[in-house]
């Protein structure tokens, strides 16, 4: 059984398929072994180059091209085409060779149909026999691609995912290098770092007190509130905190400065109170950056006024 390596060039979709086991062929002066290594994918077509075909047929490349030129009507573009300089450069880079085409001309690429036509114009027993072997090699390639299509799709998907991950990491470092931060406003889906950094900066600027009104909190909110300066009080107003969150809070308060928890069920929206400022938050603090939401500074109400209303309706829970 012939085994193959799949080699993908990142430019212009150029692909080469190579085998690791030589085909069993007669020991001719023609280079007929490893035909699969001479088949490439260019412009989404499996092709062979004129110089490689000439070697297989035992003729000069110039002779092969002269015969093609004399019978050019038999070779439409889907049978034969000339490689561009960039396509040739891609093939040279991927295969580590500079022998294709030299400096005088760009090589011609022949598709399977074009190669089948060559045996008719070269009119030799060698051409016929070599073409039979080439057709078998093309069939073997098609079978290999069809059998392993899901593998290639998975590899392509993983590559795209990695590129997206790299892009996001680059954005994070660019923001760190520039020292910029998002202003008050909307954060879109995927802006996890932007939203988290914005919230962290709000918490760090508190001088006396932080209060969070949020019915959906978890241990990540505790970690976020721990970014406050020493001596700054922190309280969470939430409705029906889960047993797990209460346990997390007890463990947190045993190690870090206390965060109080107050049961309060009258609020539908979420608010973050930083000293005298009140921010309306469009999503729970634990979901920063997962969906579209906004931080909005409310100038019509003070934090002390809002907390005064809350305290009369809330109950302190053990933390």
C-alpha positions as a Markdown table, in Angstrom:
| # | Residue | x | y | z |
|---|---|---|---|---|
| 1 | Unk | 0.0 | 0.0 | 0.0 |
| 2 | Unk | 1.3 | 3.5 | -0.9 |
| 3 | Unk | 1.5 | 6.0 | 1.9 |
| 4 | Unk | 1.4 | 9.7 | 1.4 |
| 5 | Unk | 2.4 | 12.9 | 3.0 |
| 6 | Unk | 0.0 | 15.9 | 2.5 |
| 7 | Unk | 1.9 | 19.2 | 2.1 |
| 8 | Unk | -0.1 | 22.4 | 1.9 |
| 9 | Unk | 1.4 | 25.7 | 0.8 |
| 10 | Unk | -0.3 | 28.8 | 2.5 |
| 11 | Unk | -0.1 | 30.9 | -0.7 |
| 12 | Unk | -2.5 | 30.5 | -3.6 |
| 13 | Unk | -3.7 | 27.1 | -2.5 |
| 14 | Unk | -0.8 | 25.2 | -4.0 |
| 15 | Unk | -0.6 | 21.6 | -2.8 |
| 16 | Unk | 1.7 | 18.7 | -3.5 |
| 17 | Unk | 1.1 | 15.0 | -2.6 |
| 18 | Unk | 4.1 | 12.8 | -2.0 |
| 19 | Unk | 4.5 | 9.1 | -1.5 |
| 20 | Unk | 7.0 | 7.4 | 0.7 |
| 21 | Unk | 7.1 | 4.0 | -1.2 |
| 22 | Unk | 8.4 | 3.7 | -4.8 |
| 23 | Unk | 6.1 | 2.2 | -7.4 |
| 24 | Unk | 7.2 | -1.2 | -8.8 |
| 25 | Unk | 8.3 | -0.3 | -12.3 |
| 26 | Unk | 10.8 | -1.7 | -14.9 |
| 27 | Unk | 14.3 | -0.3 | -14.6 |
| 28 | Unk | 14.0 | 2.0 | -17.7 |
| 29 | Unk | 16.4 | 4.8 | -18.5 |
| 30 | Unk | 13.2 | 6.9 | -18.1 |
| 31 | Unk | 12.5 | 8.2 | -14.5 |
| 32 | Unk | 9.2 | 6.4 | -14.0 |
| 33 | Unk | 9.4 | 5.8 | -10.3 |
| 34 | Unk | 7.5 | 7.9 | -7.8 |
| 35 | Unk | 5.1 | 9.4 | -10.2 |
| 36 | Unk | 2.9 | 10.6 | -7.4 |
| 37 | Unk | 5.6 | 13.0 | -6.2 |
| 38 | Unk | 5.4 | 14.7 | -9.6 |
| 39 | Unk | 1.6 | 15.5 | -9.3 |
| 40 | Unk | 0.7 | 18.9 | -7.8 |
| 41 | Unk | -2.5 | 20.7 | -7.2 |
| 42 | Unk | -2.5 | 24.2 | -8.8 |
| 43 | Unk | -5.6 | 26.2 | -9.3 |
| 44 | Unk | -7.6 | 23.4 | -7.7 |
| 45 | Unk | -6.5 | 21.0 | -10.4 |
| 46 | Unk | -4.1 | 18.0 | -10.2 |
| 47 | Unk | -1.4 | 18.7 | -12.7 |
| 48 | Unk | 2.1 | 17.6 | -13.9 |
| 49 | Unk | 4.8 | 19.9 | -15.3 |
| 50 | Unk | 6.1 | 19.8 | -18.8 |
| 51 | Unk | 9.7 | 19.1 | -17.7 |
| 52 | Unk | 8.7 | 16.2 | -15.5 |
| 53 | Unk | 6.5 | 14.7 | -18.3 |
| 54 | Unk | 9.4 | 15.1 | -20.8 |
| 55 | Unk | 11.7 | 13.1 | -18.5 |
| 56 | Unk | 9.1 | 10.3 | -18.1 |
| 57 | Unk | 8.6 | 10.2 | -21.9 |
| 58 | Unk | 12.3 | 10.2 | -22.5 |
| 59 | Unk | 12.3 | 13.4 | -24.7 |
| 60 | Unk | 13.5 | 17.0 | -24.4 |
| 61 | Unk | 11.1 | 19.5 | -22.8 |
| 62 | Unk | 11.5 | 21.7 | -25.8 |
| 63 | Unk | 10.4 | 18.8 | -28.1 |
| 64 | Unk | 7.3 | 18.1 | -26.0 |
| 65 | Unk | 6.3 | 21.7 | -26.1 |
| 66 | Unk | 6.8 | 22.0 | -29.8 |
| 67 | Unk | 4.5 | 19.0 | -30.4 |
| 68 | Unk | 1.9 | 20.6 | -28.1 |
| 69 | Unk | 2.2 | 23.9 | -30.0 |
| 70 | Unk | 1.7 | 22.2 | -33.3 |
| 71 | Unk | -1.5 | 20.6 | -31.9 |
| 72 | Unk | -2.6 | 23.5 | -29.7 |
| 73 | Unk | -6.2 | 23.0 | -30.7 |
| 74 | Unk | -6.2 | 19.8 | -28.7 |
| 75 | Unk | -5.1 | 21.5 | -25.5 |
| 76 | Unk | -7.8 | 24.0 | -24.2 |
| 77 | Unk | -7.1 | 25.7 | -20.9 |
| 78 | Unk | -8.7 | 22.9 | -18.8 |
| 79 | Unk | -6.1 | 20.5 | -20.5 |
| 80 | Unk | -3.0 | 22.7 | -20.2 |
| 81 | Unk | -2.1 | 26.2 | -18.9 |
| 82 | Unk | 1.1 | 28.2 | -18.2 |
| 83 | Unk | 2.0 | 28.7 | -14.6 |
| 84 | Unk | 2.3 | 32.3 | -13.3 |
| 85 | Unk | 5.6 | 33.4 | -11.7 |
| 86 | Unk | 4.0 | 33.3 | -8.3 |
| 87 | Unk | 2.7 | 29.8 | -8.7 |
| 88 | Unk | 6.1 | 28.6 | -9.9 |
| 89 | Unk | 7.7 | 30.4 | -6.9 |
| 90 | Unk | 5.3 | 28.6 | -4.5 |
| 91 | Unk | 6.2 | 25.2 | -6.0 |
| 92 | Unk | 9.9 | 25.9 | -5.7 |
| 93 | Unk | 9.6 | 27.0 | -2.1 |
| 94 | Unk | 7.5 | 24.0 | -1.1 |
| 95 | Unk | 9.7 | 21.5 | -2.9 |
| 96 | Unk | 13.1 | 23.1 | -2.4 |
| 97 | Unk | 14.1 | 23.1 | -6.0 |
| 98 | Unk | 15.0 | 25.7 | -8.7 |
| 99 | Unk | 15.1 | 23.4 | -11.7 |
| 100 | Unk | 11.6 | 24.0 | -13.1 |
| 101 | Unk | 11.6 | 26.2 | -16.1 |
| 102 | Unk | 15.0 | 27.8 | -15.6 |
| 103 | Unk | 15.0 | 31.5 | -16.4 |
| 104 | Unk | 13.9 | 31.3 | -20.0 |
| 105 | Unk | 10.2 | 30.4 | -19.7 |
| 106 | Unk | 7.4 | 29.6 | -17.4 |
| 107 | Unk | 6.5 | 25.9 | -17.3 |
| 108 | Unk | 3.3 | 24.5 | -18.6 |
| 109 | Unk | 1.0 | 22.4 | -16.4 |
| 110 | Unk | -1.0 | 19.5 | -17.8 |
| 111 | Unk | -4.2 | 18.2 | -16.3 |
| 112 | Unk | -5.1 | 14.6 | -16.4 |
| 113 | Unk | -7.0 | 15.2 | -19.7 |
| 114 | Unk | -4.1 | 17.0 | -21.2 |
| 115 | Unk | -1.7 | 14.2 | -20.3 |
| 116 | Unk | -4.0 | 11.7 | -21.9 |
| 117 | Unk | -3.9 | 13.8 | -25.1 |
| 118 | Unk | -0.1 | 13.8 | -25.1 |
| 119 | Unk | 0.1 | 10.1 | -25.9 |
| 120 | Unk | -1.8 | 10.8 | -29.1 |
| 121 | Unk | 0.5 | 13.5 | -30.4 |
| 122 | Unk | 3.8 | 11.8 | -29.3 |
| 123 | Unk | 2.8 | 8.5 | -30.9 |
| 124 | Unk | 5.3 | 6.2 | -29.3 |
| 125 | Unk | 4.9 | 2.9 | -27.3 |
| 126 | Unk | 6.8 | 4.6 | -24.5 |
| 127 | Unk | 4.3 | 7.4 | -24.3 |
| 128 | Unk | 1.4 | 5.0 | -24.2 |
| 129 | Unk | 2.9 | 2.9 | -21.5 |
| 130 | Unk | 4.0 | 5.9 | -19.4 |
| 131 | Unk | 0.5 | 7.4 | -19.8 |
| 132 | Unk | -1.1 | 4.2 | -18.4 |
| 133 | Unk | 1.1 | 4.5 | -15.3 |
| 134 | Unk | 0.3 | 8.2 | -15.0 |
| 135 | Unk | -3.4 | 7.6 | -15.2 |
| 136 | Unk | -3.1 | 5.0 | -12.5 |
| 137 | Unk | -1.2 | 7.5 | -10.3 |
| 138 | Unk | -4.0 | 10.1 | -10.8 |
| 139 | Unk | -6.6 | 7.5 | -9.8 |
| 140 | Unk | -4.6 | 6.7 | -6.7 |
| 141 | Unk | -4.4 | 10.3 | -5.8 |
| 142 | Unk | -8.2 | 10.8 | -6.2 |
| 143 | Unk | -8.8 | 7.8 | -4.0 |
| 144 | Unk | -6.4 | 9.1 | -1.4 |
| 145 | Unk | -8.0 | 12.5 | -1.3 |
| 146 | Unk | -11.6 | 11.2 | -1.2 |
| 147 | Unk | -10.7 | 8.7 | 1.6 |
| 148 | Unk | -9.0 | 11.3 | 3.7 |
| 149 | Unk | -11.1 | 14.4 | 2.9 |
| 150 | Unk | -12.5 | 14.6 | 6.5 |
| 151 | Unk | -8.9 | 14.7 | 7.8 |
| 152 | Unk | -7.9 | 17.6 | 5.5 |
| 153 | Unk | -11.1 | 19.5 | 6.5 |
| 154 | Unk | -10.3 | 19.0 | 10.2 |
| 155 | Unk | -6.7 | 20.2 | 9.6 |
| 156 | Unk | -8.0 | 23.3 | 7.8 |
| 157 | Unk | -10.5 | 24.0 | 10.6 |
| 158 | Unk | -7.8 | 23.7 | 13.2 |
| 159 | Unk | -5.6 | 26.1 | 11.3 |
| 160 | Unk | -8.4 | 28.7 | 11.0 |
| 161 | Unk | -9.1 | 28.4 | 14.7 |
| 162 | Unk | -5.4 | 28.9 | 15.5 |
| 163 | Unk | -5.2 | 31.9 | 13.3 |
| 164 | Unk | -8.3 | 33.5 | 15.0 |
| 165 | Unk | -6.7 | 32.7 | 18.4 |
| 166 | Unk | -3.4 | 34.3 | 17.4 |
| 167 | Unk | -5.3 | 37.4 | 16.1 |
| 168 | Unk | -7.1 | 37.9 | 19.4 |
| 169 | Unk | -3.8 | 37.4 | 21.4 |
| 170 | Unk | -2.2 | 40.0 | 19.1 |
| 171 | Unk | -5.0 | 42.5 | 19.8 |
| 172 | Unk | -4.5 | 42.0 | 23.6 |
| 173 | Unk | -0.8 | 42.7 | 23.4 |
| 174 | Unk | -1.4 | 45.7 | 21.1 |
| 175 | Unk | -3.7 | 47.2 | 23.6 |
| 176 | Unk | -1.3 | 46.6 | 26.4 |
| 177 | Unk | 1.6 | 48.2 | 24.4 |
| 178 | Unk | -0.5 | 51.2 | 23.5 |
| 179 | Unk | -1.7 | 51.8 | 27.1 |
| 180 | Unk | -5.2 | 52.5 | 25.7 |
| 181 | Unk | -8.4 | 51.3 | 27.3 |
| 182 | Unk | -12.0 | 51.4 | 26.1 |
| 183 | Unk | -14.2 | 54.3 | 27.1 |
| 184 | Unk | -17.7 | 54.1 | 28.6 |
| 185 | Unk | -20.0 | 52.5 | 26.0 |
| 186 | Unk | -20.9 | 49.3 | 24.3 |
| 187 | Unk | -18.7 | 46.1 | 24.4 |
| 188 | Unk | -19.4 | 43.6 | 21.6 |
| 189 | Unk | -19.4 | 39.9 | 21.5 |
| 190 | Unk | -15.8 | 38.6 | 22.0 |
| 191 | Unk | -14.4 | 41.8 | 23.7 |
| 192 | Unk | -13.7 | 39.8 | 26.8 |
| 193 | Unk | -10.4 | 41.5 | 27.6 |
| 194 | Unk | -11.7 | 45.0 | 26.9 |
| 195 | Unk | -14.7 | 44.5 | 29.2 |
| 196 | Unk | -12.7 | 42.9 | 31.9 |
| 197 | Unk | -10.1 | 45.6 | 31.9 |
| 198 | Unk | -12.7 | 48.3 | 31.9 |
| 199 | Unk | -14.4 | 46.8 | 34.9 |
| 200 | Unk | -11.1 | 46.2 | 36.7 |
| 201 | Unk | -10.1 | 49.9 | 36.2 |
| 202 | Unk | -13.4 | 51.0 | 37.6 |
| 203 | Unk | -12.9 | 48.9 | 40.7 |
| 204 | Unk | -9.3 | 50.0 | 41.2 |
| 205 | Unk | -10.3 | 53.7 | 41.2 |
| 206 | Unk | -12.7 | 53.2 | 44.1 |
| 207 | Unk | -11.4 | 55.0 | 47.2 |
| 208 | Unk | -14.0 | 54.1 | 49.9 |
| 209 | Unk | -16.8 | 51.7 | 48.8 |
| 210 | Unk | -17.9 | 49.4 | 46.0 |
| 211 | Unk | -21.4 | 48.0 | 45.7 |
| 212 | Unk | -22.5 | 45.5 | 43.1 |
| 213 | Unk | -26.2 | 44.8 | 42.4 |
| 214 | Unk | -26.3 | 41.6 | 40.4 |
| 215 | Unk | -28.6 | 38.6 | 40.7 |
| 216 | Unk | -26.2 | 36.3 | 38.9 |
| 217 | Unk | -22.8 | 36.2 | 40.6 |
| 218 | Unk | -20.2 | 33.5 | 41.0 |
| 219 | Unk | -16.6 | 33.2 | 42.2 |
| 220 | Unk | -15.2 | 35.1 | 39.2 |
| 221 | Unk | -16.9 | 38.2 | 40.6 |
| 222 | Unk | -15.2 | 37.8 | 43.9 |
| 223 | Unk | -11.8 | 37.7 | 42.1 |
| 224 | Unk | -12.7 | 40.9 | 40.2 |
| 225 | Unk | -13.7 | 42.7 | 43.4 |
| 226 | Unk | -10.3 | 41.7 | 44.9 |
| 227 | Unk | -8.7 | 44.3 | 42.6 |
| 228 | Unk | -9.9 | 47.1 | 44.8 |
| 229 | Unk | -7.5 | 49.1 | 46.8 |
| 230 | Unk | -6.8 | 48.2 | 50.5 |
| 231 | Unk | -9.4 | 49.6 | 52.9 |
| 232 | Unk | -12.1 | 49.8 | 50.3 |
| 233 | Unk | -15.3 | 48.2 | 51.4 |
| 234 | Unk | -17.2 | 45.8 | 49.0 |
| 235 | Unk | -20.7 | 44.5 | 49.1 |
| 236 | Unk | -22.8 | 42.4 | 46.7 |
| 237 | Unk | -26.6 | 42.8 | 46.5 |
| 238 | Unk | -28.1 | 39.6 | 45.0 |
| 239 | Unk | -31.2 | 37.6 | 45.1 |
| 240 | Unk | -31.2 | 34.0 | 46.3 |
| 241 | Unk | -27.4 | 33.3 | 46.2 |
| 242 | Unk | -26.7 | 29.7 | 45.6 |
| 243 | Unk | -25.3 | 27.4 | 48.2 |
| 244 | Unk | -22.1 | 27.0 | 46.1 |
| 245 | Unk | -21.6 | 30.8 | 46.0 |
| 246 | Unk | -22.1 | 31.1 | 49.7 |
| 247 | Unk | -19.5 | 28.4 | 50.2 |
| 248 | Unk | -17.1 | 30.2 | 47.8 |
| 249 | Unk | -17.7 | 33.5 | 49.7 |
| 250 | Unk | -16.9 | 31.9 | 53.1 |
| 251 | Unk | -13.7 | 30.5 | 51.7 |
| 252 | Unk | -12.8 | 33.8 | 50.1 |
| 253 | Unk | -13.4 | 35.8 | 53.3 |
| 254 | Unk | -11.3 | 33.4 | 55.3 |
| 255 | Unk | -8.3 | 34.4 | 53.2 |
| 256 | Unk | -8.9 | 37.8 | 51.7 |
| 257 | Unk | -10.5 | 41.1 | 52.9 |
| 258 | Unk | -14.2 | 40.5 | 53.5 |
| 259 | Unk | -16.8 | 41.0 | 50.8 |
| 260 | Unk | -20.3 | 41.3 | 52.3 |
| 261 | Unk | -23.3 | 39.8 | 50.7 |
| 262 | Unk | -26.8 | 41.2 | 51.0 |
| 263 | Unk | -30.0 | 39.5 | 49.8 |
| 264 | Unk | -31.9 | 41.8 | 47.6 |
| 265 | Unk | -34.6 | 40.8 | 45.1 |
| 266 | Unk | -36.1 | 44.1 | 43.9 |
| 267 | Unk | -33.7 | 44.9 | 41.1 |
| 268 | Unk | -34.1 | 43.6 | 37.6 |
| 269 | Unk | -31.1 | 45.5 | 36.2 |
| 270 | Unk | -27.5 | 45.4 | 37.3 |
| 271 | Unk | -25.6 | 48.3 | 38.8 |
| 272 | Unk | -22.0 | 48.9 | 39.9 |
| 273 | Unk | -21.6 | 51.7 | 42.5 |
| 274 | Unk | -18.1 | 53.2 | 42.7 |
| 275 | Unk | -17.9 | 55.7 | 45.6 |
| 276 | Unk | -20.5 | 58.3 | 44.5 |
| 277 | Unk | -20.9 | 57.1 | 40.9 |
| 278 | Unk | -23.5 | 54.7 | 39.6 |
| 279 | Unk | -23.0 | 52.6 | 36.5 |
| 280 | Unk | -25.8 | 50.7 | 34.8 |
| 281 | Unk | -24.5 | 47.4 | 33.5 |
| 282 | Unk | -26.2 | 45.6 | 30.6 |
| 283 | Unk | -25.0 | 42.1 | 31.7 |
| 284 | Unk | -23.9 | 40.2 | 34.7 |
| 285 | Unk | -20.4 | 40.9 | 35.8 |
| 286 | Unk | -19.6 | 37.2 | 35.4 |
| 287 | Unk | -20.4 | 37.3 | 31.7 |
| 288 | Unk | -18.2 | 40.2 | 30.7 |
| 289 | Unk | -17.5 | 40.2 | 26.9 |
| 290 | Unk | -19.6 | 37.1 | 26.1 |
| 291 | Unk | -22.5 | 39.1 | 24.6 |
| 292 | Unk | -23.2 | 42.7 | 23.7 |
| 293 | Unk | -23.6 | 45.0 | 26.7 |
| 294 | Unk | -22.7 | 48.4 | 28.0 |
| 295 | Unk | -21.5 | 50.3 | 31.1 |
| 296 | Unk | -23.5 | 53.5 | 31.4 |
| 297 | Unk | -22.7 | 56.2 | 33.9 |
| 298 | Unk | -25.9 | 57.6 | 35.5 |
| 299 | Unk | -25.6 | 61.2 | 36.4 |
| 300 | Unk | -29.1 | 61.6 | 37.7 |
| 301 | Unk | -28.6 | 59.5 | 40.8 |
| 302 | Unk | -25.9 | 59.1 | 43.4 |
| 303 | Unk | -24.6 | 55.9 | 44.9 |
| 304 | Unk | -25.5 | 56.9 | 48.5 |
| 305 | Unk | -29.1 | 57.7 | 47.4 |
| 306 | Unk | -29.4 | 54.3 | 45.6 |
| 307 | Unk | -27.9 | 52.4 | 48.5 |
| 308 | Unk | -30.1 | 54.1 | 51.0 |
| 309 | Unk | -33.1 | 52.7 | 49.2 |
| 310 | Unk | -31.5 | 49.3 | 48.9 |
| 311 | Unk | -30.5 | 48.9 | 52.5 |
| 312 | Unk | -34.1 | 49.3 | 53.8 |
| 313 | Unk | -35.1 | 46.4 | 51.6 |
| 314 | Unk | -32.1 | 44.0 | 51.9 |
| 315 | Unk | -30.9 | 41.5 | 54.4 |
| 316 | Unk | -27.3 | 40.8 | 55.5 |
| 317 | Unk | -26.3 | 37.2 | 54.9 |
| 318 | Unk | -23.5 | 35.4 | 56.7 |
| 319 | Unk | -20.3 | 35.5 | 54.6 |
